[in-house]
Amino acid sequence: MTLIGGGILLLVLIAGVVVFFIARKVMKMAVRLAIVGVVLLVVIVGAISLWYFGASSVGGGNNDNRPAPTRKAR
């Protein structure tokens, strides 16, 4: 009985070590993907805000900054 328990313990420990080394590489990739995701999110939010706030000033809308009308000289 103890031989079977020791074998199962050894099998679980070996599987744990293998999963640890695989997870270490996967976690590095996950951190890199998270950083890329944050950068892409910042770029998308910036583009949307530029489009939203810039659209009101571009185009054929009302222009409040017109030059004052000039009078003819006498």
Secondary structure in CASP SS format (residue, H / E / C, confidence):
PFRMAT SS
TARGET T0000
AUTHOR 0000-0000-0000
METHOD secondary structure of the structure
MODEL  1
M C 1.00
T H 1.00
L H 1.00
I H 1.00
G H 1.00
G H 1.00
G H 1.00
I H 1.00
L H 1.00
L H 1.00
L H 1.00
V H 1.00
L H 1.00
I H 1.00
A H 1.00
G H 1.00
V H 1.00
V H 1.00
V H 1.00
F H 1.00
F H 1.00
I H 1.00
A H 1.00
R H 1.00
K H 1.00
V H 1.00
M H 1.00
K H 1.00
M H 1.00
A H 1.00
V H 1.00
R H 1.00
L H 1.00
A H 1.00
I H 1.00
V H 1.00
G H 1.00
V H 1.00
V H 1.00
L H 1.00
L H 1.00
V H 1.00
V H 1.00
I H 1.00
V H 1.00
G H 1.00
A H 1.00
I H 1.00
S H 1.00
L H 1.00
W H 1.00
Y H 1.00
F H 1.00
G H 1.00
A H 1.00
S C 1.00
S C 1.00
V C 1.00
G C 1.00
G C 1.00
G C 1.00
N C 1.00
N C 1.00
D C 1.00
N C 1.00
R C 1.00
P C 1.00
A C 1.00
P C 1.00
T C 1.00
R C 1.00
K C 1.00
A C 1.00
R C 1.00
END
